[in-house]
């Protein structure tokens, strides 16, 4: 069995921590570098349900996309829900490692996994990483829809191929408009409207679209918007990342058992169609 330090070195080669945004908190949160690792669990969120799943699974390492402490802390007391996560991990000898924005811009990255889940052909990064001479790394992806679909059909495709959530899929735009090209960005994407418009795509699929940026975007151009749940757009990365670690394990003869969490950590639990009185 490899040591934790060896597995982390392999993960850092996939998603170098120096490529994370300055505000981000990536890397190893807890874990003994000399501990042996036999079983690894990938998940989006380091919440208690996922940590309990790791305990039940007998995992030695939990790898999540979202950080546990994004803004830092002065305590890991178990009276707080994040401190309880840390206590559970340490008590059960489970390490926690985070790959966030360094995984977003990787090649392949979070948006590659999203595009693959949707059956799209990736053409190029939406926001290229200028430090990559090959032009493969960057934030988001510009993709082709083959064959073209109406916006209504494309939204149904996303609803069918992405993990189900209470939100489902929302669209803005003419449902009968033809979608030949689409920009995708896993996670919150409404800061990317300028780059999406510059890409000249027919639609933009992302998550967490807020009222004012979405409203302004629909007034600015005919760009169609497809809004999915944040967790659903990033969960496909867990399967992609697990496959990458599986390949590394086979190459090194580590015989790791790599798993992907099926626990739904999207915070929304129910959805009701609006039926109130008109304004």
TAHUGI-V578617 format. One record per pair of residues at least 4 apart in sequence whose ideal C-beta (glycine too) atoms are under 6 Angstrom apart, sorted by the first residue. I is the first residue (numbers start at 1). J is the second residue. D is the distance in whole Angstrom. If there is no record, write none. Layout:
i=I j=J d=D
i=I j=J d=D
This chain:
i=1 j=36 d=4
i=1 j=38 d=5
i=2 j=6 d=4
i=2 j=7 d=5
i=2 j=37 d=6
i=2 j=254 d=5
i=3 j=34 d=6
i=4 j=31 d=5
i=4 j=33 d=5
i=4 j=35 d=5
i=4 j=37 d=5
i=4 j=95 d=5
i=5 j=33 d=4
i=7 j=37 d=5
i=8 j=28 d=6
i=10 j=248 d=5
i=12 j=16 d=6
i=14 j=244 d=6
i=15 j=99 d=4
i=15 j=102 d=4
i=15 j=103 d=5
i=15 j=106 d=5
i=17 j=26 d=5
i=17 j=27 d=5
i=17 j=102 d=6
i=19 j=102 d=5
i=20 j=24 d=4
i=20 j=26 d=5
i=20 j=101 d=5
i=20 j=102 d=4
i=21 j=101 d=4
i=24 j=100 d=5
i=24 j=101 d=5
i=25 j=67 d=4
i=25 j=69 d=6
i=25 j=70 d=5
i=26 j=98 d=5
i=26 j=100 d=5
i=26 j=102 d=6
i=28 j=97 d=5
i=29 j=68 d=5
i=29 j=96 d=4
i=30 j=89 d=6
i=30 j=90 d=6
i=30 j=96 d=5
i=31 j=95 d=2
i=37 j=60 d=4
i=37 j=61 d=5
i=38 j=60 d=6
i=39 j=58 d=6
i=39 j=59 d=5
i=39 j=60 d=6
i=39 j=257 d=5
i=40 j=61 d=5
i=40 j=256 d=6
i=40 j=258 d=5
i=41 j=54 d=5
i=41 j=57 d=6
i=41 j=59 d=4
i=41 j=62 d=5
i=41 j=259 d=5
i=41 j=261 d=6
i=42 j=63 d=5
i=42 j=238 d=4
i=42 j=241 d=5
i=42 j=242 d=5
i=42 j=260 d=5
i=43 j=50 d=5
i=43 j=64 d=5
i=43 j=261 d=4
i=44 j=65 d=5
i=44 j=231 d=5
i=44 j=234 d=5
i=44 j=235 d=6
i=44 j=265 d=6
i=45 j=66 d=5
i=45 j=265 d=4
i=46 j=64 d=4
i=46 j=68 d=4
i=47 j=265 d=6
i=48 j=85 d=6
i=49 j=263 d=5
i=50 j=261 d=6
i=50 j=263 d=5
i=51 j=85 d=5
i=51 j=88 d=5
i=53 j=261 d=6
i=53 j=263 d=5
i=54 j=59 d=4
i=54 j=62 d=5
i=54 j=94 d=5
i=55 j=92 d=5
i=59 j=94 d=6
i=61 j=95 d=5
i=62 j=94 d=6
i=62 j=96 d=5
i=63 j=97 d=5
i=64 j=98 d=6
i=65 j=234 d=6
i=67 j=98 d=5
i=67 j=100 d=6
i=69 j=73 d=5
i=76 j=83 d=4
i=76 j=86 d=4
i=77 j=83 d=5
i=78 j=83 d=5
i=78 j=84 d=5
i=78 j=87 d=4
i=87 j=91 d=6
i=89 j=94 d=5
i=89 j=96 d=6
i=99 j=103 d=4
i=103 j=109 d=6
i=103 j=110 d=6
i=104 j=109 d=6
i=104 j=110 d=5
i=104 j=139 d=6
i=105 j=109 d=6
i=105 j=129 d=6
i=105 j=137 d=5
i=105 j=138 d=6
i=105 j=139 d=5
i=107 j=136 d=4
i=107 j=137 d=5
i=108 j=112 d=4
i=110 j=186 d=4
i=110 j=234 d=6
i=110 j=237 d=4
i=111 j=140 d=5
i=111 j=141 d=4
i=111 j=184 d=5
i=111 j=185 d=6
i=111 j=186 d=5
i=113 j=236 d=4
i=113 j=237 d=4
i=113 j=240 d=4
i=114 j=184 d=5
i=114 j=186 d=5
i=114 j=233 d=5
i=114 j=236 d=6
i=115 j=120 d=4
i=115 j=122 d=5
i=115 j=141 d=5
i=115 j=143 d=5
i=115 j=184 d=5
i=117 j=161 d=5
i=117 j=236 d=4
i=118 j=161 d=5
i=120 j=143 d=4
i=121 j=143 d=6
i=121 j=144 d=5
i=122 j=141 d=5
i=122 j=143 d=5
i=123 j=142 d=5
i=124 j=142 d=5
i=125 j=138 d=3
i=126 j=140 d=3
i=126 j=141 d=6
i=126 j=142 d=6
i=126 j=183 d=5
i=126 j=195 d=6
i=127 j=138 d=5
i=127 j=139 d=4
i=127 j=140 d=6
i=127 j=195 d=5
i=128 j=135 d=6
i=128 j=138 d=4
i=129 j=137 d=4
i=129 j=138 d=4
i=132 j=137 d=4
i=140 j=183 d=6
i=140 j=185 d=4
i=141 j=184 d=5
i=142 j=183 d=5
i=142 j=199 d=5
i=143 j=182 d=5
i=144 j=181 d=6
i=145 j=149 d=6
i=145 j=179 d=5
i=145 j=180 d=6
i=145 j=182 d=6
i=148 j=178 d=5
i=148 j=180 d=4
i=149 j=153 d=4
i=149 j=154 d=5
i=149 j=179 d=6
i=150 j=176 d=5
i=151 j=171 d=6
i=151 j=173 d=6
i=151 j=175 d=5
i=151 j=177 d=5
i=151 j=179 d=6
i=151 j=224 d=5
i=152 j=175 d=4
i=154 j=179 d=5
i=155 j=169 d=5
i=155 j=171 d=5
i=155 j=226 d=6
i=158 j=162 d=6
i=158 j=169 d=5
i=159 j=169 d=5
i=162 j=228 d=6
i=162 j=232 d=4
i=163 j=232 d=5
i=163 j=235 d=5
i=165 j=229 d=4
i=165 j=232 d=5
i=165 j=266 d=5
i=166 j=268 d=4
i=166 j=269 d=6
i=166 j=270 d=5
i=166 j=271 d=4
i=167 j=229 d=4
i=167 j=268 d=6
i=169 j=228 d=5
i=170 j=227 d=4
i=171 j=226 d=5
i=172 j=218 d=5
i=172 j=225 d=4
i=173 j=177 d=6
i=173 j=224 d=3
i=177 j=224 d=6
i=179 j=202 d=5
i=179 j=203 d=5
i=180 j=202 d=6
i=181 j=201 d=4
i=181 j=202 d=5
i=182 j=201 d=6
i=182 j=203 d=4
i=182 j=205 d=6
i=183 j=196 d=5
i=183 j=199 d=6
i=183 j=201 d=5
i=183 j=204 d=5
i=184 j=205 d=5
i=185 j=189 d=4
i=185 j=192 d=6
i=185 j=206 d=5
i=186 j=233 d=4
i=186 j=234 d=5
i=187 j=207 d=6
i=187 j=230 d=6
i=187 j=234 d=5
i=188 j=207 d=6
i=188 j=208 d=4
i=189 j=206 d=3
i=190 j=209 d=5
i=190 j=210 d=6
i=190 j=213 d=4
i=192 j=196 d=6
i=193 j=217 d=5
i=196 j=204 d=5
i=197 j=221 d=6
i=203 j=224 d=4
i=203 j=226 d=6
i=204 j=225 d=6
i=205 j=226 d=4
i=207 j=228 d=5
i=207 j=230 d=4
i=207 j=233 d=5
i=208 j=230 d=5
i=209 j=214 d=5
i=209 j=227 d=4
i=211 j=215 d=6
i=214 j=225 d=6
i=216 j=220 d=6
i=228 j=232 d=5
i=228 j=233 d=5
i=229 j=266 d=5
i=231 j=235 d=6
i=231 j=265 d=6
i=231 j=266 d=4
i=237 j=241 d=6
i=238 j=260 d=5
i=239 j=260 d=5
i=242 j=258 d=5
i=242 j=260 d=5
i=245 j=258 d=5
i=246 j=258 d=5
i=249 j=254 d=4
i=249 j=256 d=4
